[in-house]
Amino acid sequence: MSTYRQLDALKLGARRLADLEEDDDFIDSDELTRYVNEGIADLFDAKVDANPSLFALNGPKLVSAGTNAWTLPSDLRQLVSVHVQYSGDYWTAQPLDISDYAWAASQDNWTEYQARYIYREEFGTGTKELYIFPSGIRDTDIAYTYVPEAPVLSLDIDKFYGTFDDLEYIETYAAIKMSNKEDSDSSALEDRRAKLWSRINNATKDADLGAPRRVRNVRKGQYIHGRR
């Protein structure tokens, strides 16, 4: 069952688990907020690794960044799929390595149903780009899905939605960070975290029982919406 807790409630829960409810001077509110957000990111990364397609969103309209290039959303964590429309159907674009850029750009006999793409990131700037071939594809012809970055809480009234296990995991993660800073024994908290993750992992993997158990190689020329 999905529920939520505000940031202030998550921080209080972490303090209780670490037995540091009254010690605001040793670990202040800002530091504890950072621990909670680290816990959210840790949980999200693990859940995405367990079932990435579960967290995929339809991407917003792309903005051109030059020849064959499109700027991807800044919150993109993982690109899941790219499709290009051709003759009314959306065909799966196949990935290429950046070393194939010159070759791909030189091909002039491709049609959209043979589309290829290259995904690249510019380290340290946040710039993420998608190169799609052949040339001449319009933004309205591109459909893609992606997994965004984990949410970040900043105000005490900010809410995080999840299962009870999700919320307990975040509080336990933050409590472990607090205990480690105090040089306290965190073994009981680590055991608690491991048990929580075991339940969360099983639930995440089995969230959609109709989904494939492993990533499948997409057949060349497969398209969606046309049900080939």
LINRAMO-V20686 format. One record per residue. N is the residue number from 1. RES is the residue in one small letter. SS is DSSP state (H for helix, E for strand, L for the rest). NEAR is the number of other C-alpha atoms within 10 Angstrom. Layout:
n:N res:RES ss:SS near:NEAR
n:N res:RES ss:SS near:NEAR
This chain:
n:1 res:m ss:L near:6
n:2 res:s ss:L near:10
n:3 res:t ss:E near:12
n:4 res:y ss:E near:16
n:5 res:r ss:E near:17
n:6 res:q ss:E near:15
n:7 res:l ss:H near:21
n:8 res:d ss:H near:19
n:9 res:a ss:H near:17
n:10 res:l ss:H near:24
n:11 res:k ss:H near:24
n:12 res:l ss:H near:17
n:13 res:g ss:H near:21
n:14 res:a ss:H near:27
n:15 res:r ss:H near:24
n:16 res:r ss:H near:15
n:17 res:l ss:H near:20
n:18 res:a ss:H near:23
n:19 res:d ss:L near:13
n:20 res:l ss:L near:17
n:21 res:e ss:L near:13
n:22 res:e ss:L near:9
n:23 res:d ss:L near:10
n:24 res:d ss:L near:11
n:25 res:d ss:L near:7
n:26 res:f ss:L near:12
n:27 res:i ss:L near:15
n:28 res:d ss:L near:10
n:29 res:s ss:H near:15
n:30 res:d ss:H near:10
n:31 res:e ss:H near:12
n:32 res:l ss:H near:23
n:33 res:t ss:H near:22
n:34 res:r ss:H near:16
n:35 res:y ss:H near:22
n:36 res:v ss:H near:27
n:37 res:n ss:H near:20
n:38 res:e ss:H near:18
n:39 res:g ss:H near:23
n:40 res:i ss:H near:23
n:41 res:a ss:H near:17
n:42 res:d ss:H near:15
n:43 res:l ss:H near:21
n:44 res:f ss:H near:17
n:45 res:d ss:H near:15
n:46 res:a ss:H near:15
n:47 res:k ss:H near:20
n:48 res:v ss:H near:20
n:49 res:d ss:H near:13
n:50 res:a ss:H near:17
n:51 res:n ss:L near:20
n:52 res:p ss:H near:19
n:53 res:s ss:H near:17
n:54 res:l ss:H near:15
n:55 res:f ss:H near:15
n:56 res:a ss:E near:18
n:57 res:l ss:E near:15
n:58 res:n ss:E near:12
n:59 res:g ss:L near:19
n:60 res:p ss:L near:12
n:61 res:k ss:L near:16
n:62 res:l ss:L near:19
n:63 res:v ss:E near:13
n:64 res:s ss:E near:16
n:65 res:a ss:E near:13
n:66 res:g ss:E near:9
n:67 res:t ss:L near:12
n:68 res:n ss:L near:18
n:69 res:a ss:E near:19
n:70 res:w ss:E near:19
n:71 res:t ss:E near:16
n:72 res:l ss:L near:25
n:73 res:p ss:L near:18
n:74 res:s ss:L near:13
n:75 res:d ss:L near:14
n:76 res:l ss:E near:17
n:77 res:r ss:E near:15
n:78 res:q ss:E near:15
n:79 res:l ss:E near:18
n:80 res:v ss:E near:15
n:81 res:s ss:E near:17
n:82 res:v ss:E near:22
n:83 res:h ss:E near:24
n:84 res:v ss:E near:27
n:85 res:q ss:E near:22
n:86 res:y ss:E near:17
n:87 res:s ss:L near:8
n:88 res:g ss:L near:10
n:89 res:d ss:E near:17
n:90 res:y ss:E near:21
n:91 res:w ss:E near:26
n:92 res:t ss:E near:25
n:93 res:a ss:L near:28
n:94 res:q ss:E near:20
n:95 res:p ss:E near:15
n:96 res:l ss:L near:16
n:97 res:d ss:L near:12
n:98 res:i ss:H near:13
n:99 res:s ss:H near:9
n:100 res:d ss:H near:11
n:101 res:y ss:H near:15
n:102 res:a ss:H near:9
n:103 res:w ss:H near:8
n:104 res:a ss:H near:22
n:105 res:a ss:H near:15
n:106 res:s ss:H near:11
n:107 res:q ss:L near:11
n:108 res:d ss:L near:10
n:109 res:n ss:L near:7
n:110 res:w ss:L near:13
n:111 res:t ss:L near:12
n:112 res:e ss:H near:22
n:113 res:y ss:H near:22
n:114 res:q ss:H near:18
n:115 res:a ss:L near:24
n:116 res:r ss:E near:21
n:117 res:y ss:E near:23
n:118 res:i ss:E near:21
n:119 res:y ss:E near:17
n:120 res:r ss:E near:14
n:121 res:e ss:E near:12
n:122 res:e ss:E near:9
n:123 res:f ss:L near:8
n:124 res:g ss:L near:6
n:125 res:t ss:L near:8
n:126 res:g ss:L near:13
n:127 res:t ss:E near:13
n:128 res:k ss:E near:18
n:129 res:e ss:E near:21
n:130 res:l ss:E near:19
n:131 res:y ss:E near:25
n:132 res:i ss:E near:28
n:133 res:f ss:E near:27
n:134 res:p ss:L near:21
n:135 res:s ss:L near:19
n:136 res:g ss:L near:10
n:137 res:i ss:L near:17
n:138 res:r ss:L near:12
n:139 res:d ss:H near:13
n:140 res:t ss:H near:10
n:141 res:d ss:H near:15
n:142 res:i ss:E near:19
n:143 res:a ss:E near:20
n:144 res:y ss:E near:20
n:145 res:t ss:E near:19
n:146 res:y ss:E near:23
n:147 res:v ss:E near:20
n:148 res:p ss:E near:17
n:149 res:e ss:L near:14
n:150 res:a ss:L near:18
n:151 res:p ss:L near:12
n:152 res:v ss:L near:16
n:153 res:l ss:L near:17
n:154 res:s ss:L near:14
n:155 res:l ss:L near:11
n:156 res:d ss:L near:14
n:157 res:i ss:L near:12
n:158 res:d ss:L near:14
n:159 res:k ss:E near:18
n:160 res:f ss:E near:18
n:161 res:y ss:E near:12
n:162 res:g ss:E near:14
n:163 res:t ss:L near:14
n:164 res:f ss:H near:15
n:165 res:d ss:H near:17
n:166 res:d ss:H near:23
n:167 res:l ss:H near:24
n:168 res:e ss:H near:20
n:169 res:y ss:H near:26
n:170 res:i ss:H near:24
n:171 res:e ss:H near:26
n:172 res:t ss:H near:27
n:173 res:y ss:H near:25
n:174 res:a ss:H near:29
n:175 res:a ss:H near:29
n:176 res:i ss:H near:25
n:177 res:k ss:H near:19
n:178 res:m ss:H near:24
n:179 res:s ss:H near:19
n:180 res:n ss:H near:13
n:181 res:k ss:H near:11
n:182 res:e ss:L near:14
n:183 res:d ss:L near:9
n:184 res:s ss:L near:11
n:185 res:d ss:L near:12
n:186 res:s ss:L near:17
n:187 res:s ss:H near:11
n:188 res:a ss:H near:10
n:189 res:l ss:H near:18
n:190 res:e ss:H near:15
n:191 res:d ss:H near:12
n:192 res:r ss:H near:15
n:193 res:r ss:H near:19
n:194 res:a ss:H near:13
n:195 res:k ss:H near:14
n:196 res:l ss:H near:18
n:197 res:w ss:H near:19
n:198 res:s ss:H near:11
n:199 res:r ss:H near:12
n:200 res:i ss:H near:21
n:201 res:n ss:H near:19
n:202 res:n ss:H near:12
n:203 res:a ss:H near:13
n:204 res:t ss:H near:18
n:205 res:k ss:H near:18
n:206 res:d ss:L near:14
n:207 res:a ss:L near:12
n:208 res:d ss:L near:13
n:209 res:l ss:L near:8
n:210 res:g ss:L near:7
n:211 res:a ss:L near:13
n:212 res:p ss:L near:8
n:213 res:r ss:L near:11
n:214 res:r ss:L near:7
n:215 res:v ss:L near:10
n:216 res:r ss:L near:7
n:217 res:n ss:L near:6
n:218 res:v ss:L near:11
n:219 res:r ss:L near:9
n:220 res:k ss:L near:12
n:221 res:g ss:L near:13
n:222 res:q ss:L near:16
n:223 res:y ss:E near:20
n:224 res:i ss:E near:13
n:225 res:h ss:L near:10
n:226 res:g ss:L near:10
n:227 res:r ss:L near:7
n:228 res:r ss:L near:9
